[in-house]
Amino acid sequence: MRKMLAAVSRVLSGAAQKPASRVLVASRNFANDATFEIKKCDLHRLEEGPPVTTVLTREDGLRYYRMMQTVRRMELKADQLYKQKIIRGFCHLCDGQEACCVGLEAGINPTDHLITAYRAHGFTFTRGLSVREILAELTGRRGGCAKGKGGSMHMYAKNFYGGNGIVGAQVPLGAGIALACKYNGKDEVCLTLYGDGAANQGQIFEAYNMAALWKLPCIFICENNRYGMGTSVERAAASTDYYKRGDFIPGLRVDGMDILCVREATRFAAAHCRSGKGPILMELQTYRYHGHSMSDPGVSYRTREEIQEVRSKSDPIMLLKDRMVNSNLASVEELKEIDVEVRKEIEDAAQFATADPEPPLEELGYHIYSSDPPFEVRGANQWIKFKSIS
């Protein structure tokens, strides 16, 4: 009898040492998957579009939630570090647009390619780089993904080509990457992103034309967050139907605040390109909570009420959370645990990004070319020379 009581006591004391929420999560039976209705996409030159229902597994849902929450917290930490003058220079944050970067990645393969504009932190993370490498790049440290020499607008990873600072200039490059995919006979596509502000650039229409002529596996993606810097789309564009801008290229208009809608549209677009039908255009209707850049408070051309309304009705993280909890894919307690883990990861990364040393001056000329023998590079004046090493 005493042995039995002792055994019961040990079990109870072990359970008491664990947080109550963990015990509840461990003991609860969750659904493995659930089916959801998603918003129908508007179509251009297409007989049919992506499905209007989709299945979300518990595993995928938890992964999407963690990724979106990580991007959100990372951007808020970047905002804090910028205001502390630890991050300097250009810095464009993407909080509010998390369903775009996570949803697009969920719809393609790691071997596919992606190039975007300067609001690139989220894509850098979803393409496989760590928060530590991203924040260290923002603070200009050696542990950054570009060794501290690229900053906010110039981050790179495998099959991710930046981060480009010149408005619209990444679009012809994306068409070129798609040309390489076709030329090399690989079953790969290139996601080529730009914003509504860049959508009126002439070089984008030139890229459309060449991609259509050569039937390139290129998905042109307009992230329409309603404002090009401080100018609303209605004041900047004679037609705000960006998904129709390709004219002879098929197009989709997608709810960019719903990760499942973005994922299914991306799968549809990728299948279109892989089948040899040529390029396709996607417009993601999304919203940024911060201003255009850190010098823009973001409330001189839109009201605080407008921002709050989007937060309360269309927040991508909130939408996914509600779906998962209401369909028994996860509990509120479990998602709160993920929030705590994400916050810790961000804090640890921020500590590294502020403690890691800056690159020494002699490394300024490093990595100009790949697999090249060392050579001399002239510095700011003709008497200063640096050695370039691959």
Summary of the structure (lengths in Angstrom):
residues: 390
radius of gyration: 23.3
end to end distance: 72.9
largest distance: 89.9
contacts: 1322
relative contact order: 0.16
helix: 45%
strand: 14%
